[in-house]
Amino acid sequence: MYPSMTQSHYLWPNIKLSMLGIIVACTFIMNTTVSAQTATDNEITSSLAQQKSVAVTIYNNDLALVKDSRTIELNPGDNHVAFREVSAHIQPETALLRSLNEPNSLFLIEQNFDFDLLTPQKLLEKYVGSTVGIIKTHPTTGEETTYQAKVLSANQGVVLQIGNTIETGLPGRIVYDNVPPTLRDRPTLTISLENHGSRTHDLELSYLTSGLSWKADYVAELSSDDKQLDLNGWVTLTNTSGTSYRHASLQLIAGDIHRVREPIRRPMIRRKSTVAMMQAATPMEEEALFEYHLYSLPRQTTLLQNQTKQVALLTANQIPVDKEFLLQGQNYYYQTQVGDLGKKLKIGVYLNISNDKASNLDLPLPKGIVRVYKRDQKGNAQFVGEDKISHTPKNEKIRLKLGEAFDITAHKKQTDFKKRSGFNQYNYEYESAYQIILKNAKNEAVMVKILEPLPGDWKIITENTPHTKDSAHGAFWQMKVPAEGQTTLEYRVRVRQ
């Protein structure tokens, strides 16, 4: 028995407290060890030391499939197996255990996922309503005394009953009798099964988990004349699943897989990550899988907990690009009188790429961000813009907006507007005229595309440069602007709904 708090106030000079503290601490350690052993006497523990192989398939939307194969010695009949160091974010309902060498000899009975991990706070919470030991150090002599305390609450702090008093906060070090069997030091899946075969089994545990994700990133370098680029694709892997995957066979699924979303998910605790860069000797291998694309790393890799890793996805050189300057209009001003529509309007800069064999590409590209660089006159690579692409199959176009042109501007105004007929917004006919002046401060001529979305039924009545019908609701003009000069587009349009 420990002395009560009331008694302890008067025991400081009379007890050799440092020796007592050591004896009590040792006693508690022995009790903890014995209790832990008792709780796990009937349990067969499997750790990563018994792991033969692990394969990880990661999807785009914070989902991964893990196949963990371990060699385990089982007893005949009933067994209670603890698979330690599984993902802390495993979806237990997706777990599937099978014997690779004797698939018909095992019969599963029950499984439990123990995600309540051993921490000081969790241990304290488990002792609410129970008695613990408190070791207090004398501030002057350094001697220690130990007394009993009952844990009343561990919610946002601790409330203790010490003798006839109630105290908040921790007056000293807490010593526990044992570790409750429901607390694990690692995420553990415990499985009850019957073994009707041999003792040695190669068991494969498959499960879905969150906490593993990947995304594609692309780095492109433009040629000096902006007519070609070299493209390198990287896969960025992030592991916050609560365990490591050493020497794993890695595969990635690109595509939008439908999932049933649960209304509530356990919060994910994120910690500081380390970053590892891996230079790949060869790019990842690609194949079609159902309606998605599968990318396989041709060698094993290690995904450590709380780590971000990059591996090479693809490399393509001398890809032809078409640089485009675009002035994009709006459709609202074709239905009202507006006058001046803006001075020194910015002109968007785009790169257009064909994902085909003729362009030295011809690869299914996972969605991601393309960052574009160009070397200056001193040979230093400078960042010139980035854009996001969606999943892009072969023989499709890629369009990247890199920014706004500095030396090319536009002045746009409505020069005439009149309502020809109609009495409400659903029955009208308007006629309006526009002037767009394009200015170019570069020392070379440029081609600027003017794209105008037009509402309802429309017709270009007059224009000083022929237009091209872009769609049922749009027209565009290709305007050549001379070096250090300007050019003007004028047109009149009638719209009716």
Secondary structure, DSSP 8 states (H G I E B T S, - for coil): ----HHHHTTTGGGS-HHHHHHHHHHHHHHHHHHHHHHHTTT-EEE-GGGEEEEEEEE-SSS-EEEEEEEEEE--SEEEEEEEES--TTB-GGG-EEEESS-TTSEEEEEEEEE--B--HHHHHHHTTTSEEEEEEE-TTT--EEEEEEEEEE-SSS-EEEETTEEEES-SSEEE-S---TT-BSS-EEEEEEEE-S-SEEEEEEEEEESSEEEEEEEEEEE-TTSSEEEEEEEEEEEE-SSS-EEEEEEEEEES-------S----------EEEE---SS--EEEEETTEEEEEEEEEEEE-TTEEEEEEEEEEEEEE-EEEEEEE--SGGGSS---EEEEEEEEEEEEEEE-SGGGT----B-SEEEEEEEE-TTS-EEEEEEEEE--B-TT-EEEEEEEEEEEEEEEEEEEEEEEEEEEETTEEEEEEEEEEEEEE-SSS-EEEEEEEE--SEEEEEEESS--EEEETTEEEEEEEE-TTEEEEEEEEEEEE-
